[in-house]
Amino acid sequence: MDFGLWTWIYPYTLTMKIEGSHQLNASRERVYQCLIDPEVLQRCIPGCERLEKTGDNSYAATIRTGIGSIKGVFNGNVRLEDMRPPEHYRIVVDGKGAPGFLKGSGNFDLEAPAPETTLIKYSGELQVGGTIASVGQRMIQATAKMMAAQFFTALEAEAKIAPGGAPPQHGFFRTALRWFSGWLRRLFHQK
């Protein structure tokens, strides 16, 4: 990819691969439904202040986030591609803000190892530039993993609610408590 002017404006740029998996206690169909619902995504994405539909599978987003001491607001676009319900889709994002810019894409693959259980495998590439990139790749990857854990914990809570039901309450402490209880369940192999 050629970023031309961005490289001059933002001399720090990092390109990195991000991958992982999360197991959710909800059906694959319900999880996929949540993953393509902009209202659910806005509630689940850490720091998401706005996610508005701009076209078929295209959205405008505003996210307030930071890495270390560098914080700010990013405005950008999100596009869903290669959709194969309920097993796969690709997400393409780009955004910019005072702390820099980000561009990336990733694949989400959903598997159903058991009824009411979904394994989400994700992989992608992310390019970050500007002041936010100056904190370094390890810090960015650690923050990305933390935000992914928060996202999937909130997504699981959303997926457990029947369609049309009242959404669960989110927030740092509720999400942290859900993550911790899920971690204990996995640790002791309980459902």
SEGULO-512005 format. One line per field, with one value per residue (C-alpha): x, y, z. Coordinates in Angstrom, 1 decimal. Each point is the difference from the previous one (the first is absolute). Layout:
// SEGULO-512005
x <- X | ... .
y <- Y | ... .
z <- Z | ... .
END
This chain:
// SEGULO-512005
x <- 0.0 | 1.2 | -1.0 | 1.8 | -0.9 | -0.8 | 3.6 | 1.2 | -2.5 | 0.4 | 3.7 | -0.6 | -1.8 | -0.3 | -1.5 | -0.9 | -1.9 | -2.8 | -1.5 | -1.8 | -3.1 | -2.8 | -2.6 | -3.5 | -2.8 | -2.7 | -1.1 | 2.0 | -3.0 | -0.7 | 3.6 | 0.2 | -3.3 | 1.6 | 3.2 | -1.8 | -2.4 | 1.3 | -1.9 | 1.5 | 3.5 | -0.2 | -0.7 | 2.7 | 2.9 | 2.0 | -0.1 | -2.5 | -2.0 | -1.7 | -0.6 | -2.4 | -0.9 | 1.1 | -0.9 | -0.3 | 2.5 | 1.7 | 0.2 | 1.4 | 1.6 | 1.3 | 2.2 | 1.6 | 3.1 | 3.6 | 3.2 | 2.0 | -0.1 | -1.0 | -3.8 | -2.4 | -3.0 | 0.2 | -2.6 | -0.1 | -1.8 | -0.8 | -0.9 | -1.2 | 0.9 | 0.1 | -3.0 | -1.0 | -2.5 | 0.5 | 3.5 | 2.2 | 0.4 | 2.8 | 0.2 | 1.9 | 0.7 | 1.7 | 0.0 | 1.9 | 0.1 | 2.4 | 2.1 | 0.6 | -1.7 | -0.8 | -0.9 | -0.6 | -2.0 | -0.8 | -1.9 | -2.4 | -0.7 | -2.7 | -0.1 | -2.6 | 2.0 | -3.2 | -3.6 | -0.2 | 3.7 | 1.9 | 3.7 | 1.0 | 3.4 | 1.2 | 3.1 | 1.0 | 2.5 | 0.1 | 2.0 | 0.2 | 1.7 | 0.7 | 0.6 | -2.0 | 2.5 | 2.9 | -1.0 | 1.3 | -1.4 | 0.0 | -2.1 | -2.4 | -0.4 | -0.6 | -2.7 | -1.5 | -0.2 | -1.6 | -2.5 | -0.8 | -0.6 | -2.4 | -1.8 | -0.5 | -1.1 | -2.6 | -1.0 | -0.6 | -2.3 | -1.9 | -0.3 | -1.6 | -2.9 | -2.9 | -0.4 | -2.1 | 0.7 | 1.4 | 3.8 | 2.3 | 1.8 | 3.6 | 2.8 | 3.5 | -0.9 | -2.8 | 2.1 | 3.0 | -2.2 | -1.4 | 3.5 | 1.2 | -3.0 | 0.6 | 3.7 | -0.9 | -2.5 | 2.7 | 2.5 | -2.2 | -1.6 | -3.5 | -2.9 .
y <- 0.0 | 3.5 | 2.6 | 2.9 | 3.2 | -1.9 | -1.1 | 3.5 | 1.4 | -3.0 | -1.0 | -2.9 | -3.0 | -3.6 | -2.9 | -3.1 | -3.2 | -0.6 | -3.4 | -1.9 | -2.0 | 0.3 | -2.5 | 1.3 | -1.8 | 0.8 | -1.5 | 0.8 | 1.5 | 2.3 | 1.1 | 0.7 | 2.0 | 2.1 | 0.5 | 1.7 | 2.1 | 3.6 | 0.7 | -3.1 | 0.8 | 3.6 | -1.4 | -2.6 | 1.9 | 1.6 | 3.8 | 0.0 | 3.2 | -0.3 | -2.7 | 1.1 | -1.9 | 1.9 | -2.7 | -3.8 | -1.4 | 3.3 | 2.2 | 3.3 | -0.3 | 2.2 | -1.8 | 1.6 | -2.1 | 0.2 | -1.9 | 0.9 | 3.8 | 0.7 | 0.3 | 1.5 | -0.4 | -1.8 | 0.5 | -2.5 | -2.6 | -3.7 | -2.3 | -3.6 | -2.2 | -3.7 | -0.7 | -3.7 | -0.3 | -1.4 | -1.1 | 2.9 | 3.6 | 2.5 | 3.4 | 2.9 | 3.1 | 3.4 | 3.0 | 3.0 | 2.4 | 2.3 | -2.9 | -1.4 | -2.4 | -3.7 | -2.2 | -3.7 | -3.0 | -3.3 | -3.3 | -1.4 | -3.7 | -1.5 | -3.7 | -1.9 | -2.6 | -0.8 | 1.2 | 3.5 | 0.4 | 2.1 | 0.2 | 3.2 | 0.0 | 3.3 | 1.1 | 3.2 | 2.7 | 3.4 | 3.1 | 2.8 | 3.3 | 3.3 | 0.7 | -3.1 | -2.2 | 1.5 | -2.0 | -3.2 | -3.2 | -1.9 | 2.6 | 0.2 | -3.8 | -0.2 | 2.7 | -1.7 | -3.3 | 1.7 | 1.7 | -3.2 | -1.8 | 2.9 | -0.2 | -3.7 | 0.0 | 2.7 | -1.9 | -3.2 | 1.9 | 1.5 | -3.4 | -1.6 | 2.5 | -1.1 | 2.2 | 3.1 | -0.4 | 2.8 | 0.3 | -0.9 | 2.8 | 0.5 | 2.0 | -0.7 | -1.7 | -2.2 | -1.0 | -0.7 | -2.2 | -1.9 | -0.5 | -1.3 | -2.4 | -1.3 | -0.5 | -1.9 | -2.2 | -0.8 | -0.6 | -2.6 | -1.3 | 0.9 | 1.3 .
z <- 0.0 | -0.8 | 2.6 | -1.7 | 1.8 | 3.2 | 0.3 | -0.2 | 2.5 | 2.4 | -0.1 | 2.4 | -1.6 | 1.2 | -1.8 | 2.0 | -0.1 | 2.5 | 0.6 | 2.7 | 0.9 | 2.5 | 1.1 | 0.7 | 1.7 | -2.6 | -3.3 | -3.1 | -1.8 | 2.9 | 0.3 | -3.7 | 0.2 | 2.8 | -1.9 | -2.9 | 2.1 | 0.2 | 3.3 | 1.6 | -1.3 | 1.3 | 3.5 | -0.2 | -1.6 | 2.8 | -0.4 | -2.9 | 0.1 | -3.4 | -2.6 | -2.7 | -3.2 | -3.1 | -2.6 | -0.4 | 2.5 | 0.4 | 3.1 | 1.3 | 3.4 | 2.8 | 2.7 | 3.0 | 0.9 | 1.0 | 0.5 | 3.1 | 0.5 | -3.6 | -0.3 | -2.5 | -2.2 | -3.4 | -2.7 | -2.8 | -2.1 | 0.5 | -2.8 | 0.2 | -3.0 | -1.1 | 2.3 | 0.2 | 2.9 | 2.5 | -0.5 | -1.3 | -0.9 | -0.6 | 1.6 | -1.5 | 2.1 | -0.4 | 2.3 | 1.0 | 2.9 | 1.8 | 1.3 | -3.5 | -2.4 | -0.3 | -2.9 | 0.1 | -0.9 | 1.6 | -0.4 | 2.5 | -0.3 | 2.2 | 0.9 | 2.1 | 2.0 | 2.0 | 0.1 | 1.6 | -0.3 | -2.5 | -0.7 | -1.7 | -1.7 | -1.2 | -1.9 | -1.8 | -0.7 | 1.5 | -0.9 | 2.6 | -0.6 | 1.8 | 3.6 | 1.1 | -1.9 | 1.9 | 3.1 | -1.7 | -1.4 | 3.4 | 1.6 | -2.9 | -0.2 | 3.8 | -0.3 | -3.0 | 2.0 | 2.9 | -2.1 | -1.8 | 3.3 | 1.1 | -3.4 | 0.0 | 3.7 | -0.8 | -3.2 | 1.9 | 2.4 | -2.9 | -1.8 | 3.1 | -0.2 | -2.2 | -3.1 | 0.9 | 3.7 | 2.2 | -0.6 | 2.9 | 1.8 | -1.0 | 1.6 | 1.2 | 3.3 | -1.5 | -2.9 | 2.3 | 2.2 | -3.0 | -1.3 | 3.4 | 0.5 | -3.6 | 0.8 | 3.2 | -2.0 | -2.6 | 2.8 | 1.7 | -3.2 | 1.2 | -2.1 .
END
